[in-house]
Amino acid sequence: MAANVEIYTWRACPFCIRAKALLDRKGVAYTEYAIDGDERARAAMAEISGGRRSVPQTFINGVHVGGCDDLHALERRGELDALLAS
């Protein structure tokens, strides 16, 4: 079974584009929530991400894994594939 991956983004955000590119390269299906300028959606994202208001914010199987740098750090440490396989 594939992991449930959700990512909150702004469409023109370079960090969002980079995070999605990593997921795309790995062949991961994800649900994207483009919250450009939607303060209500951003506040809801911050609530579930421990107060983080920056984008992107990524969740794997409902667990907050963080932003672009966090996602790439998981990949560099060889931990991302295990999360995506769960």
N, C-alpha and C positions, 0 to 999 in steps of 0.2 A: 504494500500500500504506500502511495506517495504521501509525503508530508503536506500539510496544509500551510501554505506560505502566503502571508499577507504583507503588503508593503504600502505605506502611506507616502505619497510623493507630491511634488509640484512638477508640472509637465516640463518646464524649461530648466529645472535645477540640474546642474552638472553632476552633483553627487548622486542624485536620484537616477540619472541616466547611467552612471557608472555602476551603481548597485544592481539595477535591472539588467545591465549588460552581463554582469557576472552570473546572475541567475539564468539568463538566456543561454550563455555559453555552456552552462551545466545542464541545459534542457529541462529546467524546473518550470512547472506551471505555477503561476501565482495570481493572486487577486490584487489588483492595484486600486488604491483609493487615491485619486488625484484630488487634493484638497486645496488647490490654488485659491488663495484669498478667502477661503471659507473659515472664518474664525471659530464658528461653532464646532466644525469638524476638527479643527486643529486643537481646540480645548478638549474634545473627546479623546483624540489621539494622545494628548499629554496625560490625560487621566490614566490611560491603560499602559503608558510607557514610563511610568514613574516620574512624571513631570517634564519629560523631554519634549520640547516644542519644535526642535529642528527636524528637517526632513532630509533624507528618508528615515523612516522608522520601520523596522522589519520584525515580523513575528513568525515563528515556525512552530506549528502545532500549539498556537496560543501563548507561546513563551516569547517574551520580548528579547530579541538578540541585539538590537541597537541600530545604529546608522550605517552609513556606507563604510566608514573605516572599521567599524566593528565586524561587519560582514566579511570584509577582505582579510581582517586579522584572523577570523575563524578559518578562512580558506588557507592562509599561509601556514597556520598551525596544523592543518590537516583535519580539522574538527567539523568543517561544514558538511562534508558528505555524510557523516554519521547522523547529524541532525536531520538532514534532508531524507535519509533513508528510514527514519523512525516514523 
